[in-house]
Amino acid sequence: MSENDYKLFECMQCGFQYDEALGWPEDGIEPGTRWDDIPEDWSCPDCGAAKTDFVMVEIARP
């Protein structure tokens, strides 16, 4: 799977971005983990907002 197939999600509260290609190893989320596979009780590591407070952001990768 190419990096272009992964999506980016942004917290509407603080602007933190979760990139599926990078994951979030600090919370045990491995690179390549899809947004739908993250537990529903996961929260933003920067502000604590709920997963439901994130929106998918369209990005152009080089």
CHARMM-style PDB file with segment names, atoms N, HN, CA, C and O in Angstrom:
ATOM      1  N   MET     1       0.850  -1.174   0.000  1.00  0.00      PROA
ATOM      2  CA  MET     1       0.000   0.000   0.000  1.00  0.00      PROA
ATOM      3  C   MET     1       0.896   1.238   0.000  1.00  0.00      PROA
ATOM      4  O   MET     1       1.837   1.321   0.790  1.00  0.00      PROA
ATOM      5  N   SER     2       0.620   2.171  -0.855  1.00  0.00      PROA
ATOM      6  HN  SER     2      -0.144   2.104  -1.497  1.00  0.00      PROA
ATOM      7  CA  SER     2       1.461   3.362  -0.931  1.00  0.00      PROA
ATOM      8  C   SER     2       1.022   4.382   0.110  1.00  0.00      PROA
ATOM      9  O   SER     2      -0.108   4.350   0.597  1.00  0.00      PROA
ATOM     10  N   GLU     3       1.928   5.279   0.438  1.00  0.00      PROA
ATOM     11  HN  GLU     3       2.846   5.305   0.042  1.00  0.00      PROA
ATOM     12  CA  GLU     3       1.626   6.318   1.414  1.00  0.00      PROA
ATOM     13  C   GLU     3       0.454   7.172   0.957  1.00  0.00      PROA
ATOM     14  O   GLU     3      -0.261   7.731   1.788  1.00  0.00      PROA
ATOM     15  N   ASN     4       0.246   7.284  -0.352  1.00  0.00      PROA
ATOM     16  HN  ASN     4       0.827   6.830  -1.027  1.00  0.00      PROA
ATOM     17  CA  ASN     4      -0.852   8.084  -0.882  1.00  0.00      PROA
ATOM     18  C   ASN     4      -2.214   7.488  -0.573  1.00  0.00      PROA
ATOM     19  O   ASN     4      -3.224   8.185  -0.676  1.00  0.00      PROA
ATOM     20  N   ASP     5      -2.267   6.206  -0.193  1.00  0.00      PROA
ATOM     21  HN  ASP     5      -1.447   5.641  -0.109  1.00  0.00      PROA
ATOM     22  CA  ASP     5      -3.532   5.562   0.125  1.00  0.00      PROA
ATOM     23  C   ASP     5      -3.983   5.839   1.554  1.00  0.00      PROA
ATOM     24  O   ASP     5      -5.126   5.551   1.909  1.00  0.00      PROA
ATOM     25  N   TYR     6      -3.110   6.387   2.364  1.00  0.00      PROA
ATOM     26  HN  TYR     6      -2.181   6.621   2.076  1.00  0.00      PROA
ATOM     27  CA  TYR     6      -3.450   6.662   3.755  1.00  0.00      PROA
ATOM     28  C   TYR     6      -4.099   8.032   3.878  1.00  0.00      PROA
ATOM     29  O   TYR     6      -3.862   8.921   3.060  1.00  0.00      PROA
ATOM     30  N   LYS     7      -4.918   8.190   4.908  1.00  0.00      PROA
ATOM     31  HN  LYS     7      -5.111   7.468   5.573  1.00  0.00      PROA
ATOM     32  CA  LYS     7      -5.643   9.440   5.124  1.00  0.00      PROA
ATOM     33  C   LYS     7      -5.083  10.173   6.331  1.00  0.00      PROA
ATOM     34  O   LYS     7      -4.370   9.607   7.161  1.00  0.00      PROA
ATOM     35  N   LEU     8      -5.428  11.446   6.400  1.00  0.00      PROA
ATOM     36  HN  LEU     8      -6.007  11.906   5.726  1.00  0.00      PROA
ATOM     37  CA  LEU     8      -5.015  12.315   7.487  1.00  0.00      PROA
ATOM     38  C   LEU     8      -6.275  12.816   8.183  1.00  0.00      PROA
ATOM     39  O   LEU     8      -7.218  13.252   7.523  1.00  0.00      PROA
ATOM     40  N   PHE     9      -6.292  12.756   9.500  1.00  0.00      PROA
ATOM     41  HN  PHE     9      -5.525  12.402  10.036  1.00  0.00      PROA
ATOM     42  CA  PHE     9      -7.425  13.218  10.289  1.00  0.00      PROA
ATOM     43  C   PHE     9      -6.948  14.313  11.225  1.00  0.00      PROA
ATOM     44  O   PHE     9      -5.870  14.219  11.812  1.00  0.00      PROA
ATOM     45  N   GLU    10      -7.774  15.368  11.361  1.00  0.00      PROA
ATOM     46  HN  GLU    10      -8.650  15.444  10.885  1.00  0.00      PROA
ATOM     47  CA  GLU    10      -7.378  16.517  12.168  1.00  0.00      PROA
ATOM     48  C   GLU    10      -8.375  16.749  13.292  1.00  0.00      PROA
ATOM     49  O   GLU    10      -9.587  16.692  13.085  1.00  0.00      PROA
ATOM     50  N   CYS    11      -7.851  17.011  14.488  1.00  0.00      PROA
ATOM     51  HN  CYS    11      -6.867  17.058  14.657  1.00  0.00      PROA
ATOM     52  CA  CYS    11      -8.692  17.336  15.634  1.00  0.00      PROA
ATOM     53  C   CYS    11      -9.297  18.720  15.412  1.00  0.00      PROA
ATOM     54  O   CYS    11      -8.573  19.680  15.151  1.00  0.00      PROA
ATOM     55  N   MET    12     -10.616  18.823  15.515  1.00  0.00      PROA
ATOM     56  HN  MET    12     -11.204  18.043  15.727  1.00  0.00      PROA
ATOM     57  CA  MET    12     -11.282  20.109  15.318  1.00  0.00      PROA
ATOM     58  C   MET    12     -11.064  21.045  16.497  1.00  0.00      PROA
ATOM     59  O   MET    12     -11.286  22.250  16.377  1.00  0.00      PROA
ATOM     60  N   GLN    13     -10.633  20.506  17.634  1.00  0.00      PROA
ATOM     61  HN  GLN    13     -10.453  19.527  17.731  1.00  0.00      PROA
ATOM     62  CA  GLN    13     -10.428  21.327  18.830  1.00  0.00      PROA
ATOM     63  C   GLN    13      -9.070  22.029  18.837  1.00  0.00      PROA
ATOM     64  O   GLN    13      -8.978  23.214  19.158  1.00  0.00      PROA
ATOM     65  N   CYS    14      -8.006  21.281  18.476  1.00  0.00      PROA
ATOM     66  HN  CYS    14      -8.081  20.319  18.214  1.00  0.00      PROA
ATOM     67  CA  CYS    14      -6.665  21.865  18.625  1.00  0.00      PROA
ATOM     68  C   CYS    14      -5.797  21.805  17.367  1.00  0.00      PROA
ATOM     69  O   CYS    14      -4.736  22.427  17.322  1.00  0.00      PROA
ATOM     70  N   GLY    15      -6.236  21.065  16.346  1.00  0.00      PROA
ATOM     71  HN  GLY    15      -7.098  20.560  16.382  1.00  0.00      PROA
ATOM     72  CA  GLY    15      -5.461  20.996  15.113  1.00  0.00      PROA
ATOM     73  C   GLY    15      -4.471  19.843  15.042  1.00  0.00      PROA
ATOM     74  O   GLY    15      -3.783  19.697  14.032  1.00  0.00      PROA
ATOM     75  N   PHE    16      -4.377  19.008  16.099  1.00  0.00      PROA
ATOM     76  HN  PHE    16      -4.936  19.127  16.920  1.00  0.00      PROA
ATOM     77  CA  PHE    16      -3.511  17.828  16.052  1.00  0.00      PROA
ATOM     78  C   PHE    16      -3.896  16.987  14.840  1.00  0.00      PROA
ATOM     79  O   PHE    16      -5.080  16.848  14.531  1.00  0.00      PROA
ATOM     80  N   GLN    17      -2.901  16.426  14.151  1.00  0.00      PROA
ATOM     81  HN  GLN    17      -1.940  16.539  14.402  1.00  0.00      PROA
ATOM     82  CA  GLN    17      -3.175  15.605  12.971  1.00  0.00      PROA
ATOM     83  C   GLN    17      -2.725  14.171  13.187  1.00  0.00      PROA
ATOM     84  O   GLN    17      -1.597  13.911  13.606  1.00  0.00      PROA
ATOM     85  N   TYR    18      -3.635  13.241  12.890  1.00  0.00      PROA
ATOM     86  HN  TYR    18      -4.552  13.452  12.550  1.00  0.00      PROA
ATOM     87  CA  TYR    18      -3.305  11.819  12.913  1.00  0.00      PROA
ATOM     88  C   TYR    18      -3.149  11.366  11.472  1.00  0.00      PROA
ATOM     89  O   TYR    18      -4.090  11.457  10.682  1.00  0.00      PROA
ATOM     90  N   ASP    19      -1.979  10.885  11.132  1.00  0.00      PROA
ATOM     91  HN  ASP    19      -1.215  10.812  11.773  1.00  0.00      PROA
ATOM     92  CA  ASP    19      -1.667  10.398   9.792  1.00  0.00      PROA
ATOM     93  C   ASP    19      -1.636   8.875   9.846  1.00  0.00      PROA
ATOM     94  O   ASP    19      -0.821   8.292  10.561  1.00  0.00      PROA
ATOM     95  N   GLU    20      -2.525   8.229   9.089  1.00  0.00      PROA
ATOM     96  HN  GLU    20      -3.188   8.702   8.508  1.00  0.00      PROA
ATOM     97  CA  GLU    20      -2.579   6.768   9.096  1.00  0.00      PROA
ATOM     98  C   GLU    20      -1.236   6.149   8.718  1.00  0.00      PROA
ATOM     99  O   GLU    20      -0.881   5.087   9.230  1.00  0.00      PROA
ATOM    100  N   ALA    21      -0.491   6.795   7.834  1.00  0.00      PROA
ATOM    101  HN  ALA    21      -0.779   7.657   7.419  1.00  0.00      PROA
ATOM    102  CA  ALA    21       0.802   6.257   7.399  1.00  0.00      PROA
ATOM    103  C   ALA    21       1.810   6.217   8.548  1.00  0.00      PROA
ATOM    104  O   ALA    21       2.656   5.325   8.606  1.00  0.00      PROA
ATOM    105  N   LEU    22       1.718   7.182   9.458  1.00  0.00      PROA
ATOM    106  HN  LEU    22       1.031   7.907   9.411  1.00  0.00      PROA
ATOM    107  CA  LEU    22       2.678   7.290  10.557  1.00  0.00      PROA
ATOM    108  C   LEU    22       2.201   6.630  11.841  1.00  0.00      PROA
ATOM    109  O   LEU    22       3.011   6.244  12.684  1.00  0.00      PROA
ATOM    110  N   GLY    23       0.880   6.500  11.991  1.00  0.00      PROA
ATOM    111  HN  GLY    23       0.222   6.814  11.307  1.00  0.00      PROA
ATOM    112  CA  GLY    23       0.336   5.975  13.238  1.00  0.00      PROA
ATOM    113  C   GLY    23       0.618   6.937  14.383  1.00  0.00      PROA
ATOM    114  O   GLY    23       0.876   8.120  14.166  1.00  0.00      PROA
ATOM    115  N   TRP    24       0.565   6.412  15.610  1.00  0.00      PROA
ATOM    116  HN  TRP    24       0.355   5.450  15.786  1.00  0.00      PROA
ATOM    117  CA  TRP    24       0.913   7.211  16.783  1.00  0.00      PROA
ATOM    118  C   TRP    24       1.525   6.273  17.811  1.00  0.00      PROA
ATOM    119  O   TRP    24       0.880   5.904  18.793  1.00  0.00      PROA
ATOM    120  N   PRO    25       2.798   5.886  17.572  1.00  0.00      PROA
ATOM    121  CA  PRO    25       3.466   4.899  18.424  1.00  0.00      PROA
ATOM    122  C   PRO    25       3.454   5.241  19.916  1.00  0.00      PROA
ATOM    123  O   PRO    25       3.495   4.340  20.754  1.00  0.00      PROA
ATOM    124  N   GLU    26       3.400   6.528  20.255  1.00  0.00      PROA
ATOM    125  HN  GLU    26       3.367   7.260  19.575  1.00  0.00      PROA
ATOM    126  CA  GLU    26       3.374   6.940  21.659  1.00  0.00      PROA
ATOM    127  C   GLU    26       2.167   6.360  22.389  1.00  0.00      PROA
ATOM    128  O   GLU    26       2.210   6.156  23.603  1.00  0.00      PROA
ATOM    129  N   ASP    27       1.081   6.093  21.643  1.00  0.00      PROA
ATOM    130  HN  ASP    27       1.047   6.259  20.657  1.00  0.00      PROA
ATOM    131  CA  ASP    27      -0.134   5.495  22.206  1.00  0.00      PROA
ATOM    132  C   ASP    27      -0.287   4.040  21.782  1.00  0.00      PROA
ATOM    133  O   ASP    27      -1.351   3.448  21.960  1.00  0.00      PROA
ATOM    134  N   GLY    28       0.775   3.462  21.221  1.00  0.00      PROA
ATOM    135  HN  GLY    28       1.639   3.943  21.076  1.00  0.00      PROA
ATOM    136  CA  GLY    28       0.711   2.063  20.810  1.00  0.00      PROA
ATOM    137  C   GLY    28       0.010   1.832  19.489  1.00  0.00      PROA
ATOM    138  O   GLY    28      -0.375   0.704  19.180  1.00  0.00      PROA
ATOM    139  N   ILE    29      -0.164   2.899  18.696  1.00  0.00      PROA
ATOM    140  HN  ILE    29       0.149   3.815  18.948  1.00  0.00      PROA
ATOM    141  CA  ILE    29      -0.820   2.779  17.392  1.00  0.00      PROA
ATOM    142  C   ILE    29       0.268   2.713  16.325  1.00  0.00      PROA
ATOM    143  O   ILE    29       0.948   3.701  16.049  1.00  0.00      PROA
ATOM    144  N   GLU    30       0.417   1.549  15.739  1.00  0.00      PROA
ATOM    145  HN  GLU    30      -0.136   0.747  15.963  1.00  0.00      PROA
ATOM    146  CA  GLU    30       1.490   1.290  14.785  1.00  0.00      PROA
ATOM    147  C   GLU    30       1.292   2.053  13.474  1.00  0.00      PROA
ATOM    148  O   GLU    30       0.156   2.327  13.088  1.00  0.00      PROA
ATOM    149  N   PRO    31       2.394   2.403  12.777  1.00  0.00      PROA
ATOM    150  CA  PRO    31       2.281   3.000  11.441  1.00  0.00      PROA
ATOM    151  C   PRO    31       1.432   2.105  10.543  1.00  0.00      PROA
ATOM    152  O   PRO    31       1.546   0.880  10.574  1.00  0.00      PROA
ATOM    153  N   GLY    32       0.581   2.742   9.745  1.00  0.00      PROA
ATOM    154  HN  GLY    32       0.488   3.737   9.720  1.00  0.00      PROA
ATOM    155  CA  GLY    32      -0.296   2.001   8.844  1.00  0.00      PROA
ATOM    156  C   GLY    32      -1.644   1.656   9.453  1.00  0.00      PROA
ATOM    157  O   GLY    32      -2.473   1.029   8.793  1.00  0.00      PROA
ATOM    158  N   THR    33      -1.881   2.054  10.706  1.00  0.00      PROA
ATOM    159  HN  THR    33      -1.208   2.563  11.242  1.00  0.00      PROA
ATOM    160  CA  THR    33      -3.161   1.766  11.360  1.00  0.00      PROA
ATOM    161  C   THR    33      -4.236   2.692  10.818  1.00  0.00      PROA
ATOM    162  O   THR    33      -4.114   3.915  10.883  1.00  0.00      PROA
ATOM    163  N   ARG    34      -5.285   2.092  10.283  1.00  0.00      PROA
ATOM    164  HN  ARG    34      -5.384   1.099  10.230  1.00  0.00      PROA
ATOM    165  CA  ARG    34      -6.407   2.862   9.744  1.00  0.00      PROA
ATOM    166  C   ARG    34      -7.200   3.511  10.872  1.00  0.00      PROA
ATOM    167  O   ARG    34      -7.278   2.986  11.983  1.00  0.00      PROA
ATOM    168  N   TRP    35      -7.780   4.656  10.562  1.00  0.00      PROA
ATOM    169  HN  TRP    35      -7.716   5.082   9.660  1.00  0.00      PROA
ATOM    170  CA  TRP    35      -8.581   5.405  11.526  1.00  0.00      PROA
ATOM    171  C   TRP    35      -9.691   4.536  12.112  1.00  0.00      PROA
ATOM    172  O   TRP    35      -9.948   4.578  13.315  1.00  0.00      PROA
ATOM    173  N   ASP    36     -10.338   3.761  11.273  1.00  0.00      PROA
ATOM    174  HN  ASP    36     -10.129   3.727  10.296  1.00  0.00      PROA
ATOM    175  CA  ASP    36     -11.435   2.906  11.734  1.00  0.00      PROA
ATOM    176  C   ASP    36     -10.965   1.820  12.697  1.00  0.00      PROA
ATOM    177  O   ASP    36     -11.776   1.258  13.433  1.00  0.00      PROA
ATOM    178  N   ASP    37      -9.676   1.516  12.703  1.00  0.00      PROA
ATOM    179  HN  ASP    37      -9.016   1.972  12.105  1.00  0.00      PROA
ATOM    180  CA  ASP    37      -9.136   0.475  13.576  1.00  0.00      PROA
ATOM    181  C   ASP    37      -8.652   1.003  14.931  1.00  0.00      PROA
ATOM    182  O   ASP    37      -8.250   0.227  15.799  1.00  0.00      PROA
ATOM    183  N   ILE    38      -8.693   2.312  15.102  1.00  0.00      PROA
ATOM    184  HN  ILE    38      -9.019   2.942  14.397  1.00  0.00      PROA
ATOM    185  CA  ILE    38      -8.318   2.910  16.385  1.00  0.00      PROA
ATOM    186  C   ILE    38      -9.521   2.776  17.324  1.00  0.00      PROA
ATOM    187  O   ILE    38     -10.653   3.031  16.913  1.00  0.00      PROA
ATOM    188  N   PRO    39      -9.289   2.379  18.577  1.00  0.00      PROA
ATOM    189  CA  PRO    39     -10.411   2.220  19.517  1.00  0.00      PROA
ATOM    190  C   PRO    39     -11.256   3.491  19.631  1.00  0.00      PROA
ATOM    191  O   PRO    39     -10.733   4.604  19.573  1.00  0.00      PROA
ATOM    192  N   GLU    40     -12.558   3.310  19.794  1.00  0.00      PROA
ATOM    193  HN  GLU    40     -12.983   2.406  19.841  1.00  0.00      PROA
ATOM    194  CA  GLU    40     -13.480   4.447  19.882  1.00  0.00      PROA
ATOM    195  C   GLU    40     -13.208   5.320  21.106  1.00  0.00      PROA
ATOM    196  O   GLU    40     -13.562   6.499  21.113  1.00  0.00      PROA
ATOM    197  N   ASP    41     -12.581   4.755  22.142  1.00  0.00      PROA
ATOM    198  HN  ASP    41     -12.293   3.797  22.137  1.00  0.00      PROA
ATOM    199  CA  ASP    41     -12.321   5.539  23.352  1.00  0.00      PROA
ATOM    200  C   ASP    41     -10.975   6.273  23.303  1.00  0.00      PROA
ATOM    201  O   ASP    41     -10.577   6.912  24.276  1.00  0.00      PROA
ATOM    202  N   TRP    42     -10.272   6.177  22.153  1.00  0.00      PROA
ATOM    203  HN  TRP    42     -10.595   5.658  21.362  1.00  0.00      PROA
ATOM    204  CA  TRP    42      -9.015   6.904  21.983  1.00  0.00      PROA
ATOM    205  C   TRP    42      -9.328   8.395  21.982  1.00  0.00      PROA
ATOM    206  O   TRP    42     -10.385   8.808  21.506  1.00  0.00      PROA
ATOM    207  N   SER    43      -8.414   9.203  22.512  1.00  0.00      PROA
ATOM    208  HN  SER    43      -7.556   8.867  22.898  1.00  0.00      PROA
ATOM    209  CA  SER    43      -8.620  10.647  22.523  1.00  0.00      PROA
ATOM    210  C   SER    43      -7.370  11.359  22.027  1.00  0.00      PROA
ATOM    211  O   SER    43      -6.275  10.797  22.011  1.00  0.00      PROA
ATOM    212  N   CYS    44      -7.558  12.591  21.629  1.00  0.00      PROA
ATOM    213  HN  CYS    44      -8.447  13.048  21.642  1.00  0.00      PROA
ATOM    214  CA  CYS    44      -6.463  13.408  21.106  1.00  0.00      PROA
ATOM    215  C   CYS    44      -5.345  13.496  22.143  1.00  0.00      PROA
ATOM    216  O   CYS    44      -5.599  13.855  23.293  1.00  0.00      PROA
ATOM    217  N   PRO    45      -4.111  13.172  21.752  1.00  0.00      PROA
ATOM    218  CA  PRO    45      -3.003  13.243  22.708  1.00  0.00      PROA
ATOM    219  C   PRO    45      -2.636  14.671  23.115  1.00  0.00      PROA
ATOM    220  O   PRO    45      -1.977  14.871  24.135  1.00  0.00      PROA
ATOM    221  N   ASP    46      -3.054  15.658  22.334  1.00  0.00      PROA
ATOM    222  HN  ASP    46      -3.590  15.496  21.506  1.00  0.00      PROA
ATOM    223  CA  ASP    46      -2.715  17.040  22.674  1.00  0.00      PROA
ATOM    224  C   ASP    46      -3.754  17.713  23.568  1.00  0.00      PROA
ATOM    225  O   ASP    46      -3.395  18.430  24.502  1.00  0.00      PROA
ATOM    226  N   CYS    47      -5.061  17.485  23.286  1.00  0.00      PROA
ATOM    227  HN  CYS    47      -5.354  16.903  22.527  1.00  0.00      PROA
ATOM    228  CA  CYS    47      -6.087  18.211  24.044  1.00  0.00      PROA
ATOM    229  C   CYS    47      -7.119  17.310  24.713  1.00  0.00      PROA
ATOM    230  O   CYS    47      -7.950  17.794  25.483  1.00  0.00      PROA
ATOM    231  N   GLY    48      -7.082  16.009  24.435  1.00  0.00      PROA
ATOM    232  HN  GLY    48      -6.407  15.616  23.810  1.00  0.00      PROA
ATOM    233  CA  GLY    48      -8.014  15.089  25.070  1.00  0.00      PROA
ATOM    234  C   GLY    48      -9.372  14.990  24.400  1.00  0.00      PROA
ATOM    235  O   GLY    48     -10.267  14.326  24.923  1.00  0.00      PROA
ATOM    236  N   ALA    49      -9.547  15.638  23.248  1.00  0.00      PROA
ATOM    237  HN  ALA    49      -8.820  16.177  22.823  1.00  0.00      PROA
ATOM    238  CA  ALA    49     -10.828  15.569  22.539  1.00  0.00      PROA
ATOM    239  C   ALA    49     -11.116  14.134  22.100  1.00  0.00      PROA
ATOM    240  O   ALA    49     -10.198  13.347  21.867  1.00  0.00      PROA
ATOM    241  N   ALA    50     -12.387  13.813  21.994  1.00  0.00      PROA
ATOM    242  HN  ALA    50     -13.132  14.452  22.183  1.00  0.00      PROA
ATOM    243  CA  ALA    50     -12.812  12.476  21.589  1.00  0.00      PROA
ATOM    244  C   ALA    50     -12.490  12.217  20.119  1.00  0.00      PROA
ATOM    245  O   ALA    50     -12.336  13.145  19.325  1.00  0.00      PROA
ATOM    246  N   LYS    51     -12.396  10.949  19.782  1.00  0.00      PROA
ATOM    247  HN  LYS    51     -12.521  10.195  20.427  1.00  0.00      PROA
ATOM    248  CA  LYS    51     -12.142  10.548  18.390  1.00  0.00      PROA
ATOM    249  C   LYS    51     -13.197  11.140  17.457  1.00  0.00      PROA
ATOM    250  O   LYS    51     -12.901  11.445  16.302  1.00  0.00      PROA
ATOM    251  N   THR    52     -14.417  11.301  17.949  1.00  0.00      PROA
ATOM    252  HN  THR    52     -14.657  11.052  18.887  1.00  0.00      PROA
ATOM    253  CA  THR    52     -15.500  11.853  17.128  1.00  0.00      PROA
ATOM    254  C   THR    52     -15.289  13.327  16.805  1.00  0.00      PROA
ATOM    255  O   THR    52     -15.985  13.874  15.950  1.00  0.00      PROA
ATOM    256  N   ASP    53     -14.335  13.982  17.478  1.00  0.00      PROA
ATOM    257  HN  ASP    53     -13.770  13.538  18.173  1.00  0.00      PROA
ATOM    258  CA  ASP    53     -14.041  15.389  17.216  1.00  0.00      PROA
ATOM    259  C   ASP    53     -12.989  15.582  16.128  1.00  0.00      PROA
ATOM    260  O   ASP    53     -12.486  16.689  15.940  1.00  0.00      PROA
ATOM    261  N   PHE    54     -12.654  14.506  15.411  1.00  0.00      PROA
ATOM    262  HN  PHE    54     -13.063  13.607  15.564  1.00  0.00      PROA
ATOM    263  CA  PHE    54     -11.693  14.580  14.318  1.00  0.00      PROA
ATOM    264  C   PHE    54     -12.434  14.575  12.986  1.00  0.00      PROA
ATOM    265  O   PHE    54     -13.507  13.985  12.864  1.00  0.00      PROA
ATOM    266  N   VAL    55     -11.851  15.238  11.990  1.00  0.00      PROA
ATOM    267  HN  VAL    55     -10.979  15.718  12.089  1.00  0.00      PROA
ATOM    268  CA  VAL    55     -12.386  15.226  10.631  1.00  0.00      PROA
ATOM    269  C   VAL    55     -11.290  14.767   9.678  1.00  0.00      PROA
ATOM    270  O   VAL    55     -10.106  15.010   9.912  1.00  0.00      PROA
ATOM    271  N   MET    56     -11.696  14.103   8.605  1.00  0.00      PROA
ATOM    272  HN  MET    56     -12.658  13.906   8.415  1.00  0.00      PROA
ATOM    273  CA  MET    56     -10.739  13.665   7.596  1.00  0.00      PROA
ATOM    274  C   MET    56     -10.344  14.873   6.763  1.00  0.00      PROA
ATOM    275  O   MET    56     -11.195  15.659   6.346  1.00  0.00      PROA
ATOM    276  N   VAL    57      -9.057  15.012   6.527  1.00  0.00      PROA
ATOM    277  HN  VAL    57      -8.366  14.374   6.866  1.00  0.00      PROA
ATOM    278  CA  VAL    57      -8.517  16.138   5.777  1.00  0.00      PROA
ATOM    279  C   VAL    57      -7.906  15.606   4.487  1.00  0.00      PROA
ATOM    280  O   VAL    57      -7.104  14.673   4.517  1.00  0.00      PROA
ATOM    281  N   GLU    58      -8.276  16.190   3.366  1.00  0.00      PROA
ATOM    282  HN  GLU    58      -8.927  16.948   3.342  1.00  0.00      PROA
ATOM    283  CA  GLU    58      -7.680  15.820   2.080  1.00  0.00      PROA
ATOM    284  C   GLU    58      -6.309  16.467   1.986  1.00  0.00      PROA
ATOM    285  O   GLU    58      -6.169  17.674   2.180  1.00  0.00      PROA
ATOM    286  N   ILE    59      -5.303  15.665   1.691  1.00  0.00      PROA
ATOM    287  HN  ILE    59      -5.416  14.684   1.533  1.00  0.00      PROA
ATOM    288  CA  ILE    59      -3.959  16.212   1.541  1.00  0.00      PROA
ATOM    289  C   ILE    59      -3.347  15.715   0.243  1.00  0.00      PROA
ATOM    290  O   ILE    59      -3.686  14.643  -0.259  1.00  0.00      PROA
ATOM    291  N   ALA    60      -2.454  16.507  -0.276  1.00  0.00      PROA
ATOM    292  HN  ALA    60      -2.179  17.377   0.132  1.00  0.00      PROA
ATOM    293  CA  ALA    60      -1.702  16.094  -1.459  1.00  0.00      PROA
ATOM    294  C   ALA    60      -0.312  15.726  -0.982  1.00  0.00      PROA
ATOM    295  O   ALA    60       0.392  16.547  -0.393  1.00  0.00      PROA
ATOM    296  N   ARG    61       0.076  14.498  -1.238  1.00  0.00      PROA
ATOM    297  HN  ARG    61      -0.495  13.831  -1.716  1.00  0.00      PROA
ATOM    298  CA  ARG    61       1.417  14.063  -0.841  1.00  0.00      PROA
ATOM    299  C   ARG    61       2.339  14.215  -2.041  1.00  0.00      PROA
ATOM    300  O   ARG    61       1.946  13.965  -3.180  1.00  0.00      PROA
ATOM    301  N   PRO    62       3.586  14.634  -1.762  1.00  0.00      PROA
ATOM    302  CA  PRO    62       4.539  14.810  -2.862  1.00  0.00      PROA
ATOM    303  C   PRO    62       4.850  13.506  -3.561  1.00  0.00      PROA
ATOM    304  OT1 PRO    62       5.636  13.486  -4.509  1.00  0.00      PROA
TER     305      PRO     62
END
